[in-house]
Amino acid sequence: MARKFFVGGNFKMNGTLSSIKEIVENLNKSELDSNVEVVVSPPSLYLLPTREHLRKEIEVAAQNVFDKPNGAFTGEISVSQLKDSNITWTILGHSERRTILGESDEVVSTKTKYATDNGLGVIWCCGESLEEREAGNTISVITKQLDSLKSKNPDWSKIVIAYEPIWAIGTGKVATTQQAQDVHKAIRDWLKGVSDKVSDETRILYGGSVNESNCGELSKQPDIDGFLVGGASLKPAFVKIINCHQ
Ligand SMILES: O=C[C@H](O)COP(=O)(O)O
């Protein structure tokens, strides 16, 4: 089956009301490939204004969500609060939350299970460090992350996987098309262990220094179904990445 190409824009902790308004205006006026599913993820403070002003066919994602319905969890945001603002996706397990904020595989997997069970789409991130790659441990690291997720039996139909080699994030050092395809193929093969349907239907995104120059070649790879874009999603060239498939 043909998997719909998917492009996510992760603004991370960047932007102001005026700069994000500019991004929204640029996306609203641009011609976008209707065969591409687009999701943008501003900082939490700007989720609602982004949702209210952005063209409806582009969905909005949080960059994190908690795994309890409500309560005394200072600083956290719940699935129901996101859905209350028509936020339909969240990013989970981003390497910056795993390494800087100490989110374990268990925490990420529990959050993903809770979010998908409660109707939120999840862009679930995985990836290895440069040391792990140089030690030849890339696949074992990602397999461990995937095994943790599988142990929670999430709703795979609500999950998009983002493979983001940590050494390529924000460095300008994009993975080669072969490096990316090799890992995506390994993830696709691992997904067969869940079911053929999950393997066939789950989109696997590449993230890590994607820009308008390298997205075309990467998008031609059989197991690369889209991108999770950081820095370049803050720039007008983000539209070229969305349309790179054309
Ligand atoms: O979530 C996005 C990834 O961390 C990639 O970020 P980047 O495009 O700035 O390298």
PDBQT file of the ligand as one rigid body, heavy atoms in Angstrom, charges set to zero:
ROOT
HETATM    1  O1  LIG A 301      12.801  17.251  15.509  1.00  0.00    +0.000 OA
HETATM    2  C1  LIG A 301      13.606  17.588  14.636  1.00  0.00    +0.000 C 
HETATM    3  C2  LIG A 301      14.971  17.032  14.677  1.00  0.00    +0.000 C 
HETATM    4  O2  LIG A 301      15.494  17.172  15.960  1.00  0.00    +0.000 OA
HETATM    5  C3  LIG A 301      15.886  17.598  13.607  1.00  0.00    +0.000 C 
HETATM    6  O3  LIG A 301      16.274  18.895  13.915  1.00  0.00    +0.000 OA
HETATM    7  P1  LIG A 301      17.149  19.676  12.791  1.00  0.00    +0.000 P 
HETATM    8  O4  LIG A 301      16.351  19.616  11.505  1.00  0.00    +0.000 OA
HETATM    9  O5  LIG A 301      17.298  21.092  13.325  1.00  0.00    +0.000 OA
HETATM   10  O6  LIG A 301      18.466  18.926  12.676  1.00  0.00    +0.000 OA
ENDROOT
TORSDOF 0
